[in-house]
Amino acid sequence: MKKRPTSRWQRKVSALPVAEMLEEIVTNGFTGLYLDKFAYADDGRSIMESLAKIVKRPPIFDFHGRSFWDLREIQTNSNDKEHASSKGVL
């Protein structure tokens, strides 16, 4: 539903640069990212490259235009940074 808060948030987040998008979704408790590459003009090539650089591993699956990325390690790293910054250490 296009007018619901969830759909507005999804549109906002999906328009962010990849690093910011990942930070936003991890901060909101997501541990994975399902990517439908058919939604991209370049069949998702550029976002896949960006994700691979940040996640530092391939997707768990990449099949028929769809992929799934495990973000648990990013979530752990984000939590560690947050914990360190709350203690005045970075």
A tleap script that builds the chain and sets N, CA, C and O, in Angstrom:
source leaprc.protein.ff14SB
mol = sequence {
  NMET LYS LYS ARG PRO THR SER ARG TRP GLN
  ARG LYS VAL SER ALA LEU PRO VAL ALA GLU
  MET LEU GLU GLU ILE VAL THR ASN GLY PHE
  THR GLY LEU TYR LEU ASP LYS PHE ALA TYR
  ALA ASP ASP GLY ARG SER ILE MET GLU SER
  LEU ALA LYS ILE VAL LYS ARG PRO PRO ILE
  PHE ASP PHE HIE GLY ARG SER PHE TRP ASP
  LEU ARG GLU ILE GLN THR ASN SER ASN ASP
  LYS GLU HIE ALA SER SER LYS GLY VAL CLEU
}
set mol.1.N position { 0.833 -1.170 0.000 }
set mol.1.CA position { 0.000 0.000 0.000 }
set mol.1.C position { 0.886 1.243 0.000 }
set mol.1.O position { 1.705 1.418 0.902 }
set mol.2.N position { 0.735 2.075 -0.965 }
set mol.2.CA position { 1.649 3.186 -1.187 }
set mol.2.C position { 1.612 4.285 -0.127 }
set mol.2.O position { 2.598 5.006 0.030 }
set mol.3.N position { 0.531 4.432 0.589 }
set mol.3.CA position { 0.420 5.530 1.557 }
set mol.3.C position { 0.775 5.118 2.980 }
set mol.3.O position { 0.756 5.955 3.883 }
set mol.4.N position { 1.091 3.874 3.193 }
set mol.4.CA position { 1.384 3.405 4.545 }
set mol.4.C position { 2.806 3.779 4.955 }
set mol.4.O position { 3.699 3.871 4.113 }
set mol.5.N position { 3.007 3.995 6.262 }
set mol.5.CA position { 4.355 4.368 6.737 }
set mol.5.C position { 5.439 3.384 6.327 }
set mol.5.O position { 6.553 3.799 6.008 }
set mol.6.N position { 5.140 2.092 6.328 }
set mol.6.CA position { 6.139 1.093 5.958 }
set mol.6.C position { 6.571 1.262 4.509 }
set mol.6.O position { 7.765 1.205 4.213 }
set mol.7.N position { 5.635 1.465 3.613 }
set mol.7.CA position { 6.006 1.613 2.202 }
set mol.7.C position { 6.762 2.917 1.969 }
set mol.7.O position { 7.651 2.966 1.120 }
set mol.8.N position { 6.427 3.969 2.705 }
set mol.8.CA position { 7.171 5.231 2.581 }
set mol.8.C position { 8.608 5.034 3.061 }
set mol.8.O position { 9.549 5.523 2.436 }
set mol.9.N position { 8.770 4.310 4.183 }
set mol.9.CA position { 10.107 4.054 4.708 }
set mol.9.C position { 10.917 3.216 3.726 }
set mol.9.O position { 12.095 3.494 3.503 }
set mol.10.N position { 10.301 2.200 3.141 }
set mol.10.CA position { 11.004 1.351 2.174 }
set mol.10.C position { 11.458 2.157 0.960 }
set mol.10.O position { 12.583 1.987 0.491 }
set mol.11.N position { 10.600 3.028 0.450 }
set mol.11.CA position { 10.988 3.863 -0.695 }
set mol.11.C position { 12.127 4.801 -0.323 }
set mol.11.O position { 13.067 4.979 -1.097 }
set mol.12.N position { 12.045 5.401 0.862 }
set mol.12.CA position { 13.091 6.320 1.318 }
set mol.12.C position { 14.423 5.593 1.443 }
set mol.12.O position { 15.447 6.073 0.958 }
set mol.13.N position { 14.406 4.440 2.091 }
set mol.13.CA position { 15.641 3.685 2.329 }
set mol.13.C position { 16.231 3.168 1.018 }
set mol.13.O position { 17.447 3.217 0.830 }
set mol.14.N position { 15.398 2.681 0.124 }
set mol.14.CA position { 15.917 2.127 -1.134 }
set mol.14.C position { 16.525 3.198 -2.031 }
set mol.14.O position { 17.277 2.874 -2.951 }
set mol.15.N position { 16.216 4.461 -1.782 }
set mol.15.CA position { 16.779 5.553 -2.581 }
set mol.15.C position { 18.122 6.043 -2.030 }
set mol.15.O position { 18.798 6.844 -2.676 }
set mol.16.N position { 18.509 5.574 -0.854 }
set mol.16.CA position { 19.769 5.995 -0.237 }
set mol.16.C position { 20.966 5.349 -0.935 }
set mol.16.O position { 20.829 4.297 -1.560 }
set mol.17.N position { 22.143 5.982 -0.828 }
set mol.17.CA position { 23.359 5.287 -1.273 }
set mol.17.C position { 23.487 3.977 -0.492 }
set mol.17.O position { 23.019 3.886 0.643 }
set mol.18.N position { 24.109 2.979 -1.082 }
set mol.18.CA position { 24.128 1.632 -0.519 }
set mol.18.C position { 24.645 1.599 0.921 }
set mol.18.O position { 24.034 0.945 1.767 }
set mol.19.N position { 25.734 2.272 1.219 }
set mol.19.CA position { 26.283 2.252 2.585 }
set mol.19.C position { 25.273 2.812 3.586 }
set mol.19.O position { 25.095 2.257 4.670 }
set mol.20.N position { 24.621 3.901 3.225 }
set mol.20.CA position { 23.612 4.501 4.112 }
set mol.20.C position { 22.383 3.608 4.222 }
set mol.20.O position { 21.795 3.489 5.297 }
set mol.21.N position { 21.991 2.980 3.118 }
set mol.21.CA position { 20.851 2.069 3.135 }
set mol.21.C position { 21.118 0.920 4.101 }
set mol.21.O position { 20.259 0.580 4.915 }
set mol.22.N position { 22.307 0.319 4.014 }
set mol.22.CA position { 22.644 -0.788 4.899 }
set mol.22.C position { 22.656 -0.349 6.353 }
set mol.22.O position { 22.152 -1.063 7.221 }
set mol.23.N position { 23.222 0.809 6.626 }
set mol.23.CA position { 23.241 1.329 8.000 }
set mol.23.C position { 21.824 1.506 8.526 }
set mol.23.O position { 21.537 1.154 9.670 }
set mol.24.N position { 20.946 2.043 7.708 }
set mol.24.CA position { 19.552 2.271 8.108 }
set mol.24.C position { 18.827 0.949 8.386 }
set mol.24.O position { 18.136 0.822 9.396 }
set mol.25.N position { 18.981 -0.014 7.509 }
set mol.25.CA position { 18.231 -1.256 7.725 }
set mol.25.C position { 18.804 -2.071 8.881 }
set mol.25.O position { 18.053 -2.711 9.617 }
set mol.26.N position { 20.116 -2.052 9.047 }
set mol.26.CA position { 20.731 -2.763 10.167 }
set mol.26.C position { 20.341 -2.091 11.487 }
set mol.26.O position { 20.048 -2.773 12.470 }
set mol.27.N position { 20.339 -0.768 11.507 }
set mol.27.CA position { 19.940 -0.024 12.700 }
set mol.27.C position { 18.508 -0.352 13.095 }
set mol.27.O position { 18.159 -0.321 14.276 }
set mol.28.N position { 17.683 -0.664 12.105 }
set mol.28.CA position { 16.283 -0.997 12.376 }
set mol.28.C position { 16.058 -2.488 12.609 }
set mol.28.O position { 14.917 -2.950 12.601 }
set mol.29.N position { 17.143 -3.247 12.818 }
set mol.29.CA position { 17.029 -4.630 13.244 }
set mol.29.C position { 16.998 -5.678 12.154 }
set mol.29.O position { 16.822 -6.859 12.453 }
set mol.30.N position { 17.163 -5.289 10.899 }
set mol.30.CA position { 17.166 -6.273 9.823 }
set mol.30.C position { 18.505 -6.995 9.789 }
set mol.30.O position { 19.553 -6.386 10.004 }
set mol.31.N position { 18.466 -8.284 9.522 }
set mol.31.CA position { 19.696 -9.080 9.468 }
set mol.31.C position { 19.969 -9.636 8.072 }
set mol.31.O position { 20.918 -10.396 7.880 }
set mol.32.N position { 19.143 -9.263 7.104 }
set mol.32.CA position { 19.330 -9.718 5.741 }
set mol.32.C position { 18.697 -8.755 4.761 }
set mol.32.O position { 17.847 -7.941 5.122 }
set mol.33.N position { 19.124 -8.861 3.517 }
set mol.33.CA position { 18.598 -8.009 2.453 }
set mol.33.C position { 18.252 -8.886 1.250 }
set mol.33.O position { 19.113 -9.560 0.685 }
set mol.34.N position { 16.994 -8.861 0.880 }
set mol.34.CA position { 16.516 -9.570 -0.308 }
set mol.34.C position { 16.498 -8.561 -1.439 }
set mol.34.O position { 15.856 -7.516 -1.328 }
set mol.35.N position { 17.188 -8.855 -2.518 }
set mol.35.CA position { 17.325 -7.915 -3.624 }
set mol.35.C position { 16.715 -8.501 -4.896 }
set mol.35.O position { 17.098 -9.580 -5.349 }
set mol.36.N position { 15.772 -7.776 -5.452 }
set mol.36.CA position { 15.169 -8.143 -6.735 }
set mol.36.C position { 15.863 -7.313 -7.805 }
set mol.36.O position { 15.560 -6.132 -7.978 }
set mol.37.N position { 16.791 -7.932 -8.522 }
set mol.37.CA position { 17.614 -7.205 -9.490 }
set mol.37.C position { 16.826 -6.733 -10.701 }
set mol.37.O position { 17.281 -5.854 -11.433 }
set mol.38.N position { 15.641 -7.311 -10.921 }
set mol.38.CA position { 14.817 -6.870 -12.042 }
set mol.38.C position { 14.327 -5.433 -11.856 }
set mol.38.O position { 13.895 -4.801 -12.820 }
set mol.39.N position { 14.389 -4.918 -10.649 }
set mol.39.CA position { 13.923 -3.562 -10.357 }
set mol.39.C position { 14.934 -2.496 -10.799 }
set mol.39.O position { 14.638 -1.303 -10.722 }
set mol.40.N position { 16.102 -2.903 -11.252 }
set mol.40.CA position { 17.169 -1.966 -11.605 }
set mol.40.C position { 17.426 -1.968 -13.103 }
set mol.40.O position { 17.396 -3.013 -13.753 }
set mol.41.N position { 17.679 -0.781 -13.640 }
set mol.41.CA position { 17.914 -0.630 -15.084 }
set mol.41.C position { 19.108 -1.461 -15.551 }
set mol.41.O position { 19.103 -1.980 -16.667 }
set mol.42.N position { 20.128 -1.590 -14.707 }
set mol.42.CA position { 21.328 -2.357 -15.081 }
set mol.42.C position { 21.264 -3.793 -14.565 }
set mol.42.O position { 22.293 -4.451 -14.414 }
set mol.43.N position { 20.052 -4.274 -14.296 }
set mol.43.CA position { 19.838 -5.612 -13.733 }
set mol.43.C position { 20.555 -5.807 -12.396 }
set mol.43.O position { 20.931 -6.925 -12.042 }
set mol.44.N position { 20.739 -4.718 -11.663 }
set mol.44.CA position { 21.311 -4.784 -10.326 }
set mol.44.C position { 22.817 -4.883 -10.250 }
set mol.44.O position { 23.368 -5.076 -9.166 }
set mol.45.N position { 23.504 -4.753 -11.391 }
set mol.45.CA position { 24.970 -4.921 -11.368 }
set mol.45.C position { 25.662 -3.936 -10.426 }
set mol.45.O position { 26.522 -4.337 -9.641 }
set mol.46.N position { 25.300 -2.655 -10.492 }
set mol.46.CA position { 26.021 -1.676 -9.663 }
set mol.46.C position { 25.713 -1.852 -8.179 }
set mol.46.O position { 26.616 -1.727 -7.352 }
set mol.47.N position { 24.473 -2.135 -7.825 }
set mol.47.CA position { 24.161 -2.331 -6.406 }
set mol.47.C position { 24.807 -3.626 -5.900 }
set mol.47.O position { 25.242 -3.685 -4.750 }
set mol.48.N position { 24.873 -4.653 -6.736 }
set mol.48.CA position { 25.534 -5.897 -6.342 }
set mol.48.C position { 27.021 -5.652 -6.072 }
set mol.48.O position { 27.571 -6.184 -5.108 }
set mol.49.N position { 27.670 -4.851 -6.915 }
set mol.49.CA position { 29.086 -4.524 -6.712 }
set mol.49.C position { 29.276 -3.749 -5.415 }
set mol.49.O position { 30.198 -4.027 -4.648 }
set mol.50.N position { 28.403 -2.781 -5.174 }
set mol.50.CA position { 28.500 -1.991 -3.939 }
set mol.50.C position { 28.275 -2.864 -2.706 }
set mol.50.O position { 29.003 -2.750 -1.719 }
set mol.51.N position { 27.278 -3.725 -2.762 }
set mol.51.CA position { 27.006 -4.622 -1.638 }
set mol.51.C position { 28.200 -5.533 -1.373 }
set mol.51.O position { 28.580 -5.738 -0.220 }
set mol.52.N position { 28.791 -6.077 -2.426 }
set mol.52.CA position { 29.934 -6.980 -2.261 }
set mol.52.C position { 31.116 -6.274 -1.593 }
set mol.52.O position { 31.824 -6.879 -0.789 }
set mol.53.N position { 31.331 -5.005 -1.920 }
set mol.53.CA position { 32.432 -4.254 -1.305 }
set mol.53.C position { 32.182 -4.021 0.183 }
set mol.53.O position { 33.110 -4.079 0.989 }
set mol.54.N position { 30.945 -3.762 0.538 }
set mol.54.CA position { 30.625 -3.445 1.928 }
set mol.54.C position { 30.468 -4.712 2.769 }
set mol.54.O position { 31.010 -4.802 3.871 }
set mol.55.N position { 29.731 -5.680 2.250 }
set mol.55.CA position { 29.471 -6.915 2.995 }
set mol.55.C position { 30.709 -7.817 3.006 }
set mol.55.O position { 30.891 -8.625 3.917 }
set mol.56.N position { 31.548 -7.668 1.994 }
set mol.56.CA position { 32.812 -8.404 1.869 }
set mol.56.C position { 32.636 -9.908 1.701 }
set mol.56.O position { 33.486 -10.697 2.115 }
set mol.57.N position { 31.532 -10.288 1.092 }
set mol.57.CA position { 31.298 -11.688 0.733 }
set mol.57.C position { 30.146 -11.719 -0.271 }
set mol.57.O position { 29.377 -10.763 -0.364 }
set mol.58.N position { 30.026 -12.800 -1.010 }
set mol.58.CA position { 28.933 -12.890 -1.983 }
set mol.58.C position { 27.591 -13.097 -1.278 }
set mol.58.O position { 27.552 -13.415 -0.090 }
set mol.59.N position { 26.510 -12.920 -2.002 }
set mol.59.CA position { 25.203 -13.187 -1.395 }
set mol.59.C position { 25.064 -14.666 -1.065 }
set mol.59.O position { 25.749 -15.507 -1.649 }
set mol.60.N position { 24.179 -14.979 -0.130 }
set mol.60.CA position { 23.905 -16.376 0.235 }
set mol.60.C position { 23.342 -17.104 -0.973 }
set mol.60.O position { 23.717 -18.245 -1.243 }
set mol.61.N position { 22.434 -16.443 -1.709 }
set mol.61.CA position { 21.998 -17.002 -2.982 }
set mol.61.C position { 21.808 -15.884 -3.982 }
set mol.61.O position { 21.500 -14.747 -3.625 }
set mol.62.N position { 21.995 -16.226 -5.223 }
set mol.62.CA position { 21.851 -15.296 -6.338 }
set mol.62.C position { 21.292 -16.124 -7.488 }
set mol.62.O position { 22.039 -16.762 -8.230 }
set mol.63.N position { 19.983 -16.106 -7.624 }
set mol.63.CA position { 19.322 -17.033 -8.523 }
set mol.63.C position { 18.153 -16.352 -9.229 }
set mol.63.O position { 17.311 -15.732 -8.578 }
set mol.64.N position { 18.098 -16.461 -10.531 }
set mol.64.CA position { 16.989 -15.935 -11.340 }
set mol.64.C position { 16.652 -14.481 -11.026 }
set mol.64.O position { 15.484 -14.125 -10.868 }
set mol.65.N position { 17.684 -13.647 -10.938 }
set mol.65.CA position { 17.453 -12.220 -10.763 }
set mol.65.C position { 17.191 -11.772 -9.339 }
set mol.65.O position { 16.869 -10.608 -9.102 }
set mol.66.N position { 17.324 -12.667 -8.409 }
set mol.66.CA position { 17.100 -12.321 -7.010 }
set mol.66.C position { 18.275 -12.815 -6.174 }
set mol.66.O position { 18.871 -13.855 -6.454 }
set mol.67.N position { 18.589 -12.039 -5.144 }
set mol.67.CA position { 19.685 -12.450 -4.276 }
set mol.67.C position { 19.337 -12.126 -2.826 }
set mol.67.O position { 18.475 -11.296 -2.541 }
set mol.68.N position { 20.032 -12.805 -1.926 }
set mol.68.CA position { 19.848 -12.557 -0.505 }
set mol.68.C position { 21.204 -12.383 0.143 }
set mol.68.O position { 22.101 -13.207 -0.031 }
set mol.69.N position { 21.344 -11.296 0.895 }
set mol.69.CA position { 22.597 -10.953 1.557 }
set mol.69.C position { 22.428 -11.066 3.070 }
set mol.69.O position { 21.480 -10.523 3.635 }
set mol.70.N position { 23.338 -11.763 3.714 }
set mol.70.CA position { 23.363 -11.891 5.168 }
set mol.70.C position { 24.036 -10.640 5.738 }
set mol.70.O position { 25.185 -10.349 5.408 }
set mol.71.N position { 23.329 -9.909 6.583 }
set mol.71.CA position { 23.860 -8.668 7.148 }
set mol.71.C position { 24.202 -8.793 8.635 }
set mol.71.O position { 24.463 -7.788 9.295 }
set mol.72.N position { 24.201 -10.018 9.164 }
set mol.72.CA position { 24.458 -10.176 10.595 }
set mol.72.C position { 25.831 -9.670 11.005 }
set mol.72.O position { 25.980 -9.106 12.089 }
set mol.73.N position { 26.828 -9.859 10.166 }
set mol.73.CA position { 28.165 -9.373 10.512 }
set mol.73.C position { 28.200 -7.849 10.519 }
set mol.73.O position { 28.836 -7.243 11.381 }
set mol.74.N position { 27.521 -7.237 9.566 }
set mol.74.CA position { 27.438 -5.775 9.550 }
set mol.74.C position { 26.719 -5.291 10.799 }
set mol.74.O position { 27.114 -4.290 11.397 }
set mol.75.N position { 25.665 -5.997 11.196 }
set mol.75.CA position { 24.906 -5.631 12.392 }
set mol.75.C position { 25.795 -5.716 13.625 }
set mol.75.O position { 25.756 -4.835 14.484 }
set mol.76.N position { 26.590 -6.770 13.713 }
set mol.76.CA position { 27.502 -6.934 14.844 }
set mol.76.C position { 28.525 -5.810 14.870 }
set mol.76.O position { 28.790 -5.234 15.925 }
set mol.77.N position { 29.102 -5.495 13.716 }
set mol.77.CA position { 30.082 -4.409 13.639 }
set mol.77.C position { 29.450 -3.078 14.004 }
set mol.77.O position { 30.073 -2.264 14.686 }
set mol.78.N position { 28.227 -2.846 13.561 }
set mol.78.CA position { 27.519 -1.610 13.869 }
set mol.78.C position { 27.259 -1.507 15.366 }
set mol.78.O position { 27.432 -0.440 15.955 }
set mol.79.N position { 26.842 -2.611 15.985 }
set mol.79.CA position { 26.599 -2.629 17.426 }
set mol.79.C position { 27.884 -2.396 18.202 }
set mol.79.O position { 27.874 -1.703 19.218 }
set mol.80.N position { 29.003 -2.971 17.733 }
set mol.80.CA position { 30.291 -2.779 18.395 }
set mol.80.C position { 30.703 -1.314 18.347 }
set mol.80.O position { 31.183 -0.771 19.342 }
set mol.81.N position { 30.518 -0.665 17.188 }
set mol.81.CA position { 30.855 0.748 17.049 }
set mol.81.C position { 29.970 1.601 17.951 }
set mol.81.O position { 30.444 2.535 18.597 }
set mol.82.N position { 28.688 1.273 17.987 }
set mol.82.CA position { 27.756 2.027 18.827 }
set mol.82.C position { 28.132 1.893 20.297 }
set mol.82.O position { 28.113 2.872 21.042 }
set mol.83.N position { 28.471 0.681 20.706 }
set mol.83.CA position { 28.865 0.429 22.082 }
set mol.83.C position { 30.157 1.204 22.414 }
set mol.83.O position { 30.265 1.819 23.475 }
set mol.84.N position { 31.121 1.163 21.497 }
set mol.84.CA position { 32.391 1.863 21.713 }
set mol.84.C position { 32.176 3.370 21.775 }
set mol.84.O position { 32.775 4.043 22.614 }
set mol.85.N position { 31.328 3.914 20.900 }
set mol.85.CA position { 31.118 5.357 20.900 }
set mol.85.C position { 30.378 5.800 22.154 }
set mol.85.O position { 30.575 6.922 22.621 }
set mol.86.N position { 29.527 4.936 22.708 }
set mol.86.CA position { 28.838 5.293 23.951 }
set mol.86.C position { 29.818 5.335 25.119 }
set mol.86.O position { 29.556 5.980 26.134 }
set mol.87.N position { 30.948 4.644 24.972 }
set mol.87.CA position { 31.976 4.658 25.998 }
set mol.87.C position { 33.059 5.681 25.679 }
set mol.87.O position { 34.055 5.783 26.395 }
set mol.88.N position { 32.860 6.450 24.583 }
set mol.88.CA position { 33.835 7.475 24.223 }
set mol.88.C position { 35.020 6.933 23.469 }
set mol.88.O position { 36.056 7.593 23.400 }
set mol.89.N position { 34.901 5.744 22.897 }
set mol.89.CA position { 35.995 5.114 22.162 }
set mol.89.C position { 35.538 4.842 20.752 }
set mol.89.O position { 34.426 4.357 20.544 }
set mol.90.N position { 36.377 5.145 19.777 }
set mol.90.CA position { 36.069 4.788 18.390 }
set mol.90.C position { 37.284 4.372 17.642 }
set mol.90.O position { 37.198 4.039 16.460 }
savepdb mol mol.pdb
quit
